[in-house]
Each structure stands twice: as C-alpha cells, then as structure tokens.
Amino acid sequence: MLPALSFIGGGNMARSLIGGLASRGVRADTITVSDPVAAQRETLERQFGVRTTPDNKDAAAAGEVIVLAVKPQELRLAVKEIAPLLAGQRKLLISIAAGVRAGDIERWSGGAPLVRCMPNRPALNGCGITALYATHGVSARERTLAEQILGAVGATLWVDEEGHMDAVTAISGSGPAYFFLLIEMLEQTGVALGLTPEVSRKLAVETAYGAGSMARAATDSAAVLREQVTSKGGTTEAALRYLESQNIRDVFAGAVTAAARRSAELADQLGGD
C-alpha cells in the first residue's frame, strides 16, 4: 500500500499518474495536489476526488512522497519553496520534470532523497516507458515506491548513471515523435500512390502498432525481425535497399545524437541557482 502522496503541479502527466494510481486501487483521500489554476484544481477534484490546494507548501506537508510535476523552468522555485518542510523529516521527492539534473534538485531541496524520472508521452495513455535514476540516499523501499507510482502509467526501468538520462531522453522521450513522423510519411506516400487519406492512415497506424507489438513480444532482435519480413528480391528488400543507399542509419543516428546533445544543454540552462 502506498503512503500519502503529494503532487506539486496538476498538469497532464500528474493527471495520468493519478488516474493510473486510482485504477490500481489507491484511495483519493491519500492524494493531495497543488496547482495555481483554479479550473485545474476543480477538474482534479471532480474527476478523481483528490484534495487540491493552491499552496505548494500545504500539499508538500500532506505527503510522505512528493511528486514534482511542474514545468522544468518552474521547478527550482517550487522546490525551494517547499525545502523548509523537508528539513528534519524524511520525504521522498520524485521529479518528472524533463531535463533537470538530480544534483540541482538535491541542492535546492537541501539534500532530500530523490528519484529523477523520464516518462514519455504515451504515459498519458497508460502505455509509456519511464526511466528512473535514484540518488545515493534513496532506500530500497523508496525505490519500490517510485516504481509503483510510475508503473501506473506503463513500464519502468532503472539507469545507474544519471548521465545516461540524456540518451534516455533522446530515445524514449523524443522517440514517439520519430514514430509519428514515420507514420506521417507513410500516410502521405500512400495518398500520393492513390489511397484515400483514411485508408492510408489506417494502414500506417495499424502497421506501426502491430510492428511494435511484435517487437515487444519477441525474444529476437529488431534486426532479426526485419530480416524475417524481408524476402529476397521482394518489395521490402527494394525499399530497404533504397533507404540504405540514402544513409538512413547515419541520418537517424545523427538525429538521436542531436536530441541527446540538446538534452544536456537544456540541463545546463535549467540548473542554476
């Protein structure tokens, strides 16, 4: 059973987490959410029955675990605001703010135990993947609590080095956009080849879903799965040969590397006092 939870920020990801937790039997009266927008608070109260407040300190005082769900550029002020409440009592901080390093949050909070998380957009539909990184002061119990909370919106995994979070951001954080772009291009090409937009979209989306499902269930690598679909002298081979001739691997690797580099740059910008 989870202890009392507080959310600082009641936006989309917080709502998804609260909804996922509610579906797993977490009681609404154990959750407190702070948000400055009255309409946002009213929606949360109506949809989930949780207690809301405009005061971050009020929310933080109510929870043993505090989920930091504000925008990255708002995180420093939010953490510094609740830092006095963290002195002398143990509360686990869970940050879902993209691009803000654990060391910076630790400094702002006065050294509270912290799990930094990187959920992705599909978490809004309960099928995301979240990478978690724990600072040295986090106990085994607190790691389990973080897994349970983030597991409410999809799969979870741990990274041992925070430096890997830039790569995580580039792959799973930005990754949905890569797949959406591929679907978009397949749709457009299907229309150019004479299909209706509706048929082209259905084919592209269902194929992406099916391929992802196969990859998720398979023990074979993606390379083996690709080879199994590719008949010698067939249509798939012709398409893949063309992609390879256009250096698709170099282009894609460059794109993902650019995302990782930008993640590190943003962390530098967000980490000041």
ROLUM-561431 format. One record per residue (C-alpha): residue number from 1; residue in three letters; x, y, z. Coordinates in steps of 0.001 Angstrom, whole numbers. Example, Ala and Ser with C-alpha at 12.3 -4.5 7.8 and 13.67 -1.06 7.14 Angstrom:
# residues 2
<r><k>1</k><r>ALA</r><X>12300</X><Y>-4500</Y><Z>7800</Z></r>
<r><k>2</k><r>SER</r><X>13670</X><Y>-1060</Y><Z>7140</Z></r>
***
This chain:
# residues 273
<r><k>1</k><r>MET</r><X>0</X><Y>0</Y><Z>0</Z></r>
<r><k>2</k><r>LEU</r><X>1302</X><Y>3430</Y><Z>-953</Z></r>
<r><k>3</k><r>PRO</r><X>1773</X><Y>6150</Y><Z>1674</Z></r>
<r><k>4</k><r>ALA</r><X>167</X><Y>9588</Y><Z>1354</Z></r>
<r><k>5</k><r>LEU</r><X>1127</X><Y>11247</Y><Z>-1933</Z></r>
<r><k>6</k><r>SER</r><X>1506</X><Y>14897</Y><Z>-2858</Z></r>
<r><k>7</k><r>PHE</r><X>1704</X><Y>16298</Y><Z>-6377</Z></r>
<r><k>8</k><r>ILE</r><X>3242</X><Y>19702</Y><Z>-6939</Z></r>
<r><k>9</k><r>GLY</r><X>1584</X><Y>20590</Y><Z>-10230</Z></r>
<r><k>10</k><r>GLY</r><X>-1627</X><Y>19145</Y><Z>-11623</Z></r>
<r><k>11</k><r>GLY</r><X>-977</X><Y>19072</Y><Z>-15371</Z></r>
<r><k>12</k><r>ASN</r><X>-1395</X><Y>16292</Y><Z>-17916</Z></r>
<r><k>13</k><r>MET</r><X>1259</X><Y>13926</Y><Z>-16569</Z></r>
<r><k>14</k><r>ALA</r><X>107</X><Y>14366</Y><Z>-12978</Z></r>
<r><k>15</k><r>ARG</r><X>-3460</X><Y>13606</Y><Z>-14052</Z></r>
<r><k>16</k><r>SER</r><X>-2312</X><Y>10494</Y><Z>-15897</Z></r>
<r><k>17</k><r>LEU</r><X>-416</X><Y>9268</Y><Z>-12836</Z></r>
<r><k>18</k><r>ILE</r><X>-3358</X><Y>9957</Y><Z>-10536</Z></r>
<r><k>19</k><r>GLY</r><X>-5717</X><Y>8166</Y><Z>-12919</Z></r>
<r><k>20</k><r>GLY</r><X>-3380</X><Y>5195</Y><Z>-13184</Z></r>
<r><k>21</k><r>LEU</r><X>-2996</X><Y>5009</Y><Z>-9420</Z></r>
<r><k>22</k><r>ALA</r><X>-6763</X><Y>5242</Y><Z>-8932</Z></r>
<r><k>23</k><r>SER</r><X>-7273</X><Y>2334</Y><Z>-11334</Z></r>
<r><k>24</k><r>ARG</r><X>-4927</X><Y>309</Y><Z>-9119</Z></r>
<r><k>25</k><r>GLY</r><X>-6936</X><Y>982</Y><Z>-6005</Z></r>
<r><k>26</k><r>VAL</r><X>-5093</X><Y>3946</Y><Z>-4487</Z></r>
<r><k>27</k><r>ARG</r><X>-7629</X><Y>5941</Y><Z>-2468</Z></r>
<r><k>28</k><r>ALA</r><X>-8331</X><Y>9522</Y><Z>-3476</Z></r>
<r><k>29</k><r>ASP</r><X>-8161</X><Y>10700</Y><Z>138</Z></r>
<r><k>30</k><r>THR</r><X>-4452</X><Y>9794</Y><Z>240</Z></r>
<r><k>31</k><r>ILE</r><X>-3585</X><Y>12200</Y><Z>-2603</Z></r>
<r><k>32</k><r>THR</r><X>-3129</X><Y>15982</Y><Z>-2395</Z></r>
<r><k>33</k><r>VAL</r><X>-2414</X><Y>18142</Y><Z>-5443</Z></r>
<r><k>34</k><r>SER</r><X>-1283</X><Y>21761</Y><Z>-5584</Z></r>
<r><k>35</k><r>ASP</r><X>-1877</X><Y>23883</Y><Z>-8664</Z></r>
<r><k>36</k><r>PRO</r><X>-2200</X><Y>27660</Y><Z>-9048</Z></r>
<r><k>37</k><r>VAL</r><X>-5039</X><Y>27408</Y><Z>-11597</Z></r>
<r><k>38</k><r>ALA</r><X>-8498</X><Y>27122</Y><Z>-10029</Z></r>
<r><k>39</k><r>ALA</r><X>-10020</X><Y>25425</Y><Z>-13085</Z></r>
<r><k>40</k><r>GLN</r><X>-7285</X><Y>22804</Y><Z>-12983</Z></r>
<r><k>41</k><r>ARG</r><X>-7970</X><Y>22112</Y><Z>-9317</Z></r>
<r><k>42</k><r>GLU</r><X>-11706</X><Y>21850</Y><Z>-9918</Z></r>
<r><k>43</k><r>THR</r><X>-11141</X><Y>19329</Y><Z>-12710</Z></r>
<r><k>44</k><r>LEU</r><X>-8914</X><Y>17184</Y><Z>-10490</Z></r>
<r><k>45</k><r>GLU</r><X>-11415</X><Y>17240</Y><Z>-7644</Z></r>
<r><k>46</k><r>ARG</r><X>-14315</X><Y>16385</Y><Z>-9933</Z></r>
<r><k>47</k><r>GLN</r><X>-12510</X><Y>13686</Y><Z>-11910</Z></r>
<r><k>48</k><r>PHE</r><X>-10629</X><Y>11909</Y><Z>-9124</Z></r>
<r><k>49</k><r>GLY</r><X>-11960</X><Y>13165</Y><Z>-5787</Z></r>
<r><k>50</k><r>VAL</r><X>-8483</X><Y>14177</Y><Z>-4585</Z></r>
<r><k>51</k><r>ARG</r><X>-7823</X><Y>17109</Y><Z>-2274</Z></r>
<r><k>52</k><r>THR</r><X>-6397</X><Y>20164</Y><Z>-4016</Z></r>
<r><k>53</k><r>THR</r><X>-4818</X><Y>23397</Y><Z>-2870</Z></r>
<r><k>54</k><r>PRO</r><X>-3194</X><Y>26437</Y><Z>-4499</Z></r>
<r><k>55</k><r>ASP</r><X>-385</X><Y>26235</Y><Z>-1907</Z></r>
<r><k>56</k><r>ASN</r><X>2657</X><Y>24069</Y><Z>-2689</Z></r>
<r><k>57</k><r>LYS</r><X>3713</X><Y>24017</Y><Z>970</Z></r>
<r><k>58</k><r>ASP</r><X>277</X><Y>22828</Y><Z>2034</Z></r>
<r><k>59</k><r>ALA</r><X>437</X><Y>19968</Y><Z>-465</Z></r>
<r><k>60</k><r>ALA</r><X>4015</X><Y>19036</Y><Z>418</Z></r>
<r><k>61</k><r>ALA</r><X>3183</X><Y>18840</Y><Z>4112</Z></r>
<r><k>62</k><r>ALA</r><X>480</X><Y>16246</Y><Z>3425</Z></r>
<r><k>63</k><r>GLY</r><X>2574</X><Y>13625</Y><Z>1637</Z></r>
<r><k>64</k><r>GLU</r><X>5332</X><Y>11187</Y><Z>2519</Z></r>
<r><k>65</k><r>VAL</r><X>6127</X><Y>11073</Y><Z>-1198</Z></r>
<r><k>66</k><r>ILE</r><X>6135</X><Y>14314</Y><Z>-3198</Z></r>
<r><k>67</k><r>VAL</r><X>5856</X><Y>14119</Y><Z>-6982</Z></r>
<r><k>68</k><r>LEU</r><X>7346</X><Y>17205</Y><Z>-8620</Z></r>
<r><k>69</k><r>ALA</r><X>5159</X><Y>17634</Y><Z>-11703</Z></r>
<r><k>70</k><r>VAL</r><X>5654</X><Y>21298</Y><Z>-12590</Z></r>
<r><k>71</k><r>LYS</r><X>7246</X><Y>22561</Y><Z>-15793</Z></r>
<r><k>72</k><r>PRO</r><X>11061</X><Y>22303</Y><Z>-15826</Z></r>
<r><k>73</k><r>GLN</r><X>11527</X><Y>26072</Y><Z>-15779</Z></r>
<r><k>74</k><r>GLU</r><X>9280</X><Y>26305</Y><Z>-12693</Z></r>
<r><k>75</k><r>LEU</r><X>10930</X><Y>23500</Y><Z>-10740</Z></r>
<r><k>76</k><r>ARG</r><X>13682</X><Y>25457</Y><Z>-8977</Z></r>
<r><k>77</k><r>LEU</r><X>11285</X><Y>27905</Y><Z>-7343</Z></r>
<r><k>78</k><r>ALA</r><X>8816</X><Y>25146</Y><Z>-6431</Z></r>
<r><k>79</k><r>VAL</r><X>11490</X><Y>23024</Y><Z>-4739</Z></r>
<r><k>80</k><r>LYS</r><X>12999</X><Y>25973</Y><Z>-2891</Z></r>
<r><k>81</k><r>GLU</r><X>9526</X><Y>26900</Y><Z>-1681</Z></r>
<r><k>82</k><r>ILE</r><X>8947</X><Y>23511</Y><Z>-45</Z></r>
<r><k>83</k><r>ALA</r><X>12568</X><Y>22964</Y><Z>1077</Z></r>
<r><k>84</k><r>PRO</r><X>11983</X><Y>24207</Y><Z>4675</Z></r>
<r><k>85</k><r>LEU</r><X>9336</X><Y>21487</Y><Z>5103</Z></r>
<r><k>86</k><r>LEU</r><X>11853</X><Y>18821</Y><Z>4107</Z></r>
<r><k>87</k><r>ALA</r><X>14345</X><Y>19698</Y><Z>6826</Z></r>
<r><k>88</k><r>GLY</r><X>14214</X><Y>17293</Y><Z>9738</Z></r>
<r><k>89</k><r>GLN</r><X>11710</X><Y>14886</Y><Z>8197</Z></r>
<r><k>90</k><r>ARG</r><X>12154</X><Y>12273</Y><Z>5506</Z></r>
<r><k>91</k><r>LYS</r><X>10076</X><Y>12759</Y><Z>2390</Z></r>
<r><k>92</k><r>LEU</r><X>10880</X><Y>11173</Y><Z>-955</Z></r>
<r><k>93</k><r>LEU</r><X>10952</X><Y>13534</Y><Z>-3926</Z></r>
<r><k>94</k><r>ILE</r><X>10075</X><Y>12140</Y><Z>-7352</Z></r>
<r><k>95</k><r>SER</r><X>10812</X><Y>14528</Y><Z>-10209</Z></r>
<r><k>96</k><r>ILE</r><X>9143</X><Y>14045</Y><Z>-13582</Z></r>
<r><k>97</k><r>ALA</r><X>10442</X><Y>17379</Y><Z>-14889</Z></r>
<r><k>98</k><r>ALA</r><X>12398</X><Y>16769</Y><Z>-18083</Z></r>
<r><k>99</k><r>GLY</r><X>15976</X><Y>17955</Y><Z>-18286</Z></r>
<r><k>100</k><r>VAL</r><X>16609</X><Y>18969</Y><Z>-14664</Z></r>
<r><k>101</k><r>ARG</r><X>19515</X><Y>17093</Y><Z>-13074</Z></r>
<r><k>102</k><r>ALA</r><X>19218</X><Y>15312</Y><Z>-9756</Z></r>
<r><k>103</k><r>GLY</r><X>22165</X><Y>17195</Y><Z>-8264</Z></r>
<r><k>104</k><r>ASP</r><X>20452</X><Y>20521</Y><Z>-8860</Z></r>
<r><k>105</k><r>ILE</r><X>17178</X><Y>19344</Y><Z>-7304</Z></r>
<r><k>106</k><r>GLU</r><X>19093</X><Y>17906</Y><Z>-4329</Z></r>
<r><k>107</k><r>ARG</r><X>20820</X><Y>21239</Y><Z>-3804</Z></r>
<r><k>108</k><r>TRP</r><X>17587</X><Y>23218</Y><Z>-3985</Z></r>
<r><k>109</k><r>SER</r><X>15827</X><Y>20816</Y><Z>-1600</Z></r>
<r><k>110</k><r>GLY</r><X>18600</X><Y>20694</Y><Z>982</Z></r>
<r><k>111</k><r>GLY</r><X>19511</X><Y>17072</Y><Z>282</Z></r>
<r><k>112</k><r>ALA</r><X>16158</X><Y>15262</Y><Z>279</Z></r>
<r><k>113</k><r>PRO</r><X>16170</X><Y>11712</Y><Z>-1168</Z></r>
<r><k>114</k><r>LEU</r><X>15297</X><Y>11967</Y><Z>-4846</Z></r>
<r><k>115</k><r>VAL</r><X>14296</X><Y>9794</Y><Z>-7775</Z></r>
<r><k>116</k><r>ARG</r><X>14585</X><Y>11536</Y><Z>-11132</Z></r>
<r><k>117</k><r>CYS</r><X>12232</X><Y>10112</Y><Z>-13758</Z></r>
<r><k>118</k><r>MET</r><X>11852</X><Y>10478</Y><Z>-17509</Z></r>
<r><k>119</k><r>PRO</r><X>8371</X><Y>9363</Y><Z>-18573</Z></r>
<r><k>120</k><r>ASN</r><X>7316</X><Y>9761</Y><Z>-22189</Z></r>
<r><k>121</k><r>ARG</r><X>4202</X><Y>10985</Y><Z>-23950</Z></r>
<r><k>122</k><r>PRO</r><X>2477</X><Y>7577</Y><Z>-24291</Z></r>
<r><k>123</k><r>ALA</r><X>2287</X><Y>7552</Y><Z>-20489</Z></r>
<r><k>124</k><r>LEU</r><X>-728</X><Y>9818</Y><Z>-20986</Z></r>
<r><k>125</k><r>ASN</r><X>-2480</X><Y>6726</Y><Z>-22398</Z></r>
<r><k>126</k><r>GLY</r><X>-1065</X><Y>4365</Y><Z>-19779</Z></r>
<r><k>127</k><r>CYS</r><X>1412</X><Y>2737</Y><Z>-22160</Z></r>
<r><k>128</k><r>GLY</r><X>4566</X><Y>4750</Y><Z>-21566</Z></r>
<r><k>129</k><r>ILE</r><X>8085</X><Y>3827</Y><Z>-20557</Z></r>
<r><k>130</k><r>THR</r><X>9782</X><Y>5640</Y><Z>-17681</Z></r>
<r><k>131</k><r>ALA</r><X>13483</X><Y>5573</Y><Z>-16862</Z></r>
<r><k>132</k><r>LEU</r><X>14325</X><Y>6200</Y><Z>-13197</Z></r>
<r><k>133</k><r>TYR</r><X>17552</X><Y>7311</Y><Z>-11518</Z></r>
<r><k>134</k><r>ALA</r><X>17946</X><Y>7297</Y><Z>-7730</Z></r>
<r><k>135</k><r>THR</r><X>20363</X><Y>9425</Y><Z>-5745</Z></r>
<r><k>136</k><r>HIS</r><X>22557</X><Y>7702</Y><Z>-3149</Z></r>
<r><k>137</k><r>GLY</r><X>20268</X><Y>8495</Y><Z>-229</Z></r>
<r><k>138</k><r>VAL</r><X>17260</X><Y>6639</Y><Z>-1652</Z></r>
<r><k>139</k><r>SER</r><X>16374</X><Y>3443</Y><Z>224</Z></r>
<r><k>140</k><r>ALA</r><X>15249</X><Y>158</Y><Z>-1304</Z></r>
<r><k>141</k><r>ARG</r><X>11719</X><Y>830</Y><Z>-50</Z></r>
<r><k>142</k><r>GLU</r><X>11710</X><Y>4257</Y><Z>-1679</Z></r>
<r><k>143</k><r>ARG</r><X>12914</X><Y>2797</Y><Z>-4973</Z></r>
<r><k>144</k><r>THR</r><X>9997</X><Y>369</Y><Z>-4835</Z></r>
<r><k>145</k><r>LEU</r><X>7576</X><Y>3219</Y><Z>-4128</Z></r>
<r><k>146</k><r>ALA</r><X>8874</X><Y>5153</Y><Z>-7141</Z></r>
<r><k>147</k><r>GLU</r><X>8467</X><Y>2075</Y><Z>-9347</Z></r>
<r><k>148</k><r>GLN</r><X>4903</X><Y>1574</Y><Z>-8146</Z></r>
<r><k>149</k><r>ILE</r><X>3946</X><Y>5191</Y><Z>-8785</Z></r>
<r><k>150</k><r>LEU</r><X>5483</X><Y>5474</Y><Z>-12253</Z></r>
<r><k>151</k><r>GLY</r><X>4384</X><Y>1938</Y><Z>-13079</Z></r>
<r><k>152</k><r>ALA</r><X>812</X><Y>3250</Y><Z>-13006</Z></r>
<r><k>153</k><r>VAL</r><X>1370</X><Y>4704</Y><Z>-16498</Z></r>
<r><k>154</k><r>GLY</r><X>3469</X><Y>1993</Y><Z>-18138</Z></r>
<r><k>155</k><r>ALA</r><X>6750</X><Y>126</Y><Z>-17939</Z></r>
<r><k>156</k><r>THR</r><X>9696</X><Y>1237</Y><Z>-15794</Z></r>
<r><k>157</k><r>LEU</r><X>13447</X><Y>676</Y><Z>-15789</Z></r>
<r><k>158</k><r>TRP</r><X>16399</X><Y>1974</Y><Z>-13782</Z></r>
<r><k>159</k><r>VAL</r><X>19578</X><Y>3602</Y><Z>-15036</Z></r>
<r><k>160</k><r>ASP</r><X>22666</X><Y>3512</Y><Z>-12815</Z></r>
<r><k>161</k><r>GLU</r><X>24284</X><Y>6687</Y><Z>-14168</Z></r>
<r><k>162</k><r>GLU</r><X>22438</X><Y>9974</Y><Z>-14417</Z></r>
<r><k>163</k><r>GLY</r><X>24489</X><Y>10869</Y><Z>-17480</Z></r>
<r><k>164</k><r>HIS</r><X>22525</X><Y>8204</Y><Z>-19334</Z></r>
<r><k>165</k><r>MET</r><X>19337</X><Y>10247</Y><Z>-18934</Z></r>
<r><k>166</k><r>ASP</r><X>20293</X><Y>12375</Y><Z>-21939</Z></r>
<r><k>167</k><r>ALA</r><X>20326</X><Y>9238</Y><Z>-24096</Z></r>
<r><k>168</k><r>VAL</r><X>17059</X><Y>8110</Y><Z>-22494</Z></r>
<r><k>169</k><r>THR</r><X>15511</X><Y>11464</Y><Z>-23375</Z></r>
<r><k>170</k><r>ALA</r><X>16721</X><Y>11167</Y><Z>-26960</Z></r>
<r><k>171</k><r>ILE</r><X>15355</X><Y>7639</Y><Z>-27397</Z></r>
<r><k>172</k><r>SER</r><X>12164</X><Y>7322</Y><Z>-25359</Z></r>
<r><k>173</k><r>GLY</r><X>11406</X><Y>10957</Y><Z>-24554</Z></r>
<r><k>174</k><r>SER</r><X>11703</X><Y>12211</Y><Z>-28126</Z></r>
<r><k>175</k><r>GLY</r><X>11149</X><Y>8778</Y><Z>-29654</Z></r>
<r><k>176</k><r>PRO</r><X>7360</X><Y>8989</Y><Z>-30053</Z></r>
<r><k>177</k><r>ALA</r><X>7866</X><Y>11937</Y><Z>-32414</Z></r>
<r><k>178</k><r>TYR</r><X>10153</X><Y>9821</Y><Z>-34605</Z></r>
<r><k>179</k><r>PHE</r><X>7458</X><Y>7171</Y><Z>-34929</Z></r>
<r><k>180</k><r>PHE</r><X>4784</X><Y>9805</Y><Z>-35544</Z></r>
<r><k>181</k><r>LEU</r><X>6947</X><Y>11236</Y><Z>-38329</Z></r>
<r><k>182</k><r>LEU</r><X>7284</X><Y>7790</Y><Z>-39903</Z></r>
<r><k>183</k><r>ILE</r><X>3509</X><Y>7296</Y><Z>-39720</Z></r>
<r><k>184</k><r>GLU</r><X>3014</X><Y>10761</Y><Z>-41214</Z></r>
<r><k>185</k><r>MET</r><X>5355</X><Y>9989</Y><Z>-44116</Z></r>
<r><k>186</k><r>LEU</r><X>3720</X><Y>6619</Y><Z>-44783</Z></r>
<r><k>187</k><r>GLU</r><X>303</X><Y>8302</Y><Z>-44815</Z></r>
<r><k>188</k><r>GLN</r><X>1465</X><Y>10983</Y><Z>-47241</Z></r>
<r><k>189</k><r>THR</r><X>3120</X><Y>8498</Y><Z>-49562</Z></r>
<r><k>190</k><r>GLY</r><X>52</X><Y>6264</Y><Z>-49524</Z></r>
<r><k>191</k><r>VAL</r><X>-2089</X><Y>9199</Y><Z>-50638</Z></r>
<r><k>192</k><r>ALA</r><X>447</X><Y>10053</Y><Z>-53355</Z></r>
<r><k>193</k><r>LEU</r><X>133</X><Y>6449</Y><Z>-54570</Z></r>
<r><k>194</k><r>GLY</r><X>-3640</X><Y>6797</Y><Z>-54868</Z></r>
<r><k>195</k><r>LEU</r><X>-5042</X><Y>5709</Y><Z>-51498</Z></r>
<r><k>196</k><r>THR</r><X>-7587</X><Y>7812</Y><Z>-49639</Z></r>
<r><k>197</k><r>PRO</r><X>-6262</X><Y>9638</Y><Z>-46572</Z></r>
<r><k>198</k><r>GLU</r><X>-8458</X><Y>7467</Y><Z>-44333</Z></r>
<r><k>199</k><r>VAL</r><X>-7203</X><Y>4190</Y><Z>-45783</Z></r>
<r><k>200</k><r>SER</r><X>-3598</X><Y>5380</Y><Z>-45791</Z></r>
<r><k>201</k><r>ARG</r><X>-3769</X><Y>6474</Y><Z>-42147</Z></r>
<r><k>202</k><r>LYS</r><X>-5395</X><Y>3226</Y><Z>-41053</Z></r>
<r><k>203</k><r>LEU</r><X>-2723</X><Y>1166</Y><Z>-42805</Z></r>
<r><k>204</k><r>ALA</r><X>145</X><Y>3233</Y><Z>-41369</Z></r>
<r><k>205</k><r>VAL</r><X>-1140</X><Y>3373</Y><Z>-37782</Z></r>
<r><k>206</k><r>GLU</r><X>-2140</X><Y>-296</Y><Z>-37548</Z></r>
<r><k>207</k><r>THR</r><X>1150</X><Y>-1396</Y><Z>-39101</Z></r>
<r><k>208</k><r>ALA</r><X>3107</X><Y>678</Y><Z>-36569</Z></r>
<r><k>209</k><r>TYR</r><X>1029</X><Y>-768</Y><Z>-33736</Z></r>
<r><k>210</k><r>GLY</r><X>1449</X><Y>-4318</Y><Z>-34993</Z></r>
<r><k>211</k><r>ALA</r><X>5197</X><Y>-3995</Y><Z>-35535</Z></r>
<r><k>212</k><r>GLY</r><X>5623</X><Y>-2520</Y><Z>-32059</Z></r>
<r><k>213</k><r>SER</r><X>3572</X><Y>-5316</Y><Z>-30535</Z></r>
<r><k>214</k><r>MET</r><X>5668</X><Y>-7944</Y><Z>-32314</Z></r>
<r><k>215</k><r>ALA</r><X>8926</X><Y>-6321</Y><Z>-31210</Z></r>
<r><k>216</k><r>ARG</r><X>7654</X><Y>-6087</Y><Z>-27630</Z></r>
<r><k>217</k><r>ALA</r><X>6710</X><Y>-9765</Y><Z>-27501</Z></r>
<r><k>218</k><r>ALA</r><X>9711</X><Y>-11144</Y><Z>-29383</Z></r>
<r><k>219</k><r>THR</r><X>12922</X><Y>-12528</Y><Z>-27950</Z></r>
<r><k>220</k><r>ASP</r><X>14650</X><Y>-11929</Y><Z>-31290</Z></r>
<r><k>221</k><r>SER</r><X>16358</X><Y>-8620</Y><Z>-32033</Z></r>
<r><k>222</k><r>ALA</r><X>14790</X><Y>-5973</Y><Z>-34240</Z></r>
<r><k>223</k><r>ALA</r><X>17355</X><Y>-6867</Y><Z>-36907</Z></r>
<r><k>224</k><r>VAL</r><X>16166</X><Y>-10491</Y><Z>-36944</Z></r>
<r><k>225</k><r>LEU</r><X>12526</X><Y>-9394</Y><Z>-37112</Z></r>
<r><k>226</k><r>ARG</r><X>13363</X><Y>-7105</Y><Z>-40034</Z></r>
<r><k>227</k><r>GLU</r><X>15099</X><Y>-9938</Y><Z>-41857</Z></r>
<r><k>228</k><r>GLN</r><X>12084</X><Y>-12192</Y><Z>-41331</Z></r>
<r><k>229</k><r>VAL</r><X>9868</X><Y>-9673</Y><Z>-43144</Z></r>
<r><k>230</k><r>THR</r><X>12350</X><Y>-9178</Y><Z>-45995</Z></r>
<r><k>231</k><r>SER</r><X>12063</X><Y>-11671</Y><Z>-48856</Z></r>
<r><k>232</k><r>LYS</r><X>14952</X><Y>-11857</Y><Z>-51300</Z></r>
<r><k>233</k><r>GLY</r><X>14071</X><Y>-9958</Y><Z>-54451</Z></r>
<r><k>234</k><r>GLY</r><X>10817</X><Y>-8681</Y><Z>-52947</Z></r>
<r><k>235</k><r>THR</r><X>9211</X><Y>-5318</Y><Z>-52273</Z></r>
<r><k>236</k><r>THR</r><X>10562</X><Y>-4906</Y><Z>-48747</Z></r>
<r><k>237</k><r>GLU</r><X>14111</X><Y>-5591</Y><Z>-49900</Z></r>
<r><k>238</k><r>ALA</r><X>13728</X><Y>-2928</Y><Z>-52594</Z></r>
<r><k>239</k><r>ALA</r><X>12525</X><Y>-390</Y><Z>-50041</Z></r>
<r><k>240</k><r>LEU</r><X>15267</X><Y>-1165</Y><Z>-47516</Z></r>
<r><k>241</k><r>ARG</r><X>17981</X><Y>-1104</Y><Z>-50172</Z></r>
<r><k>242</k><r>TYR</r><X>16864</X><Y>2382</Y><Z>-51159</Z></r>
<r><k>243</k><r>LEU</r><X>16865</X><Y>3559</Y><Z>-47537</Z></r>
<r><k>244</k><r>GLU</r><X>20379</X><Y>2184</Y><Z>-47004</Z></r>
<r><k>245</k><r>SER</r><X>21563</X><Y>3936</Y><Z>-50184</Z></r>
<r><k>246</k><r>GLN</r><X>20368</X><Y>7214</Y><Z>-48636</Z></r>
<r><k>247</k><r>ASN</r><X>22422</X><Y>6580</Y><Z>-45475</Z></r>
<r><k>248</k><r>ILE</r><X>19297</X><Y>6254</Y><Z>-43348</Z></r>
<r><k>249</k><r>ARG</r><X>21293</X><Y>4847</Y><Z>-40415</Z></r>
<r><k>250</k><r>ASP</r><X>23676</X><Y>7813</Y><Z>-40318</Z></r>
<r><k>251</k><r>VAL</r><X>20814</X><Y>10283</Y><Z>-40651</Z></r>
<r><k>252</k><r>PHE</r><X>18839</X><Y>8680</Y><Z>-37846</Z></r>
<r><k>253</k><r>ALA</r><X>21851</X><Y>8290</Y><Z>-35560</Z></r>
<r><k>254</k><r>GLY</r><X>22629</X><Y>11961</Y><Z>-36135</Z></r>
<r><k>255</k><r>ALA</r><X>19096</X><Y>12961</Y><Z>-35213</Z></r>
<r><k>256</k><r>VAL</r><X>19082</X><Y>10975</Y><Z>-31961</Z></r>
<r><k>257</k><r>THR</r><X>22540</X><Y>12268</Y><Z>-31050</Z></r>
<r><k>258</k><r>ALA</r><X>21343</X><Y>15839</Y><Z>-31654</Z></r>
<r><k>259</k><r>ALA</r><X>18464</X><Y>15236</Y><Z>-29242</Z></r>
<r><k>260</k><r>ALA</r><X>20831</X><Y>13881</Y><Z>-26566</Z></r>
<r><k>261</k><r>ARG</r><X>23141</X><Y>16853</Y><Z>-27010</Z></r>
<r><k>262</k><r>ARG</r><X>20243</X><Y>19267</Y><Z>-26672</Z></r>
<r><k>263</k><r>SER</r><X>19068</X><Y>17474</Y><Z>-23524</Z></r>
<r><k>264</k><r>ALA</r><X>22453</X><Y>18103</Y><Z>-21920</Z></r>
<r><k>265</k><r>GLU</r><X>22405</X><Y>21756</Y><Z>-22999</Z></r>
<r><k>266</k><r>LEU</r><X>18953</X><Y>22300</Y><Z>-21507</Z></r>
<r><k>267</k><r>ALA</r><X>20039</X><Y>20682</Y><Z>-18232</Z></r>
<r><k>268</k><r>ASP</r><X>22913</X><Y>23171</Y><Z>-18028</Z></r>
<r><k>269</k><r>GLN</r><X>20490</X><Y>26062</Y><Z>-18569</Z></r>
<r><k>270</k><r>LEU</r><X>17942</X><Y>24837</Y><Z>-16014</Z></r>
<r><k>271</k><r>GLY</r><X>20410</X><Y>24025</Y><Z>-13266</Z></r>
<r><k>272</k><r>GLY</r><X>21380</X><Y>27454</Y><Z>-11990</Z></r>
<r><k>273</k><r>ASP</r><X>20515</X><Y>28942</Y><Z>-8616</Z></r>
***
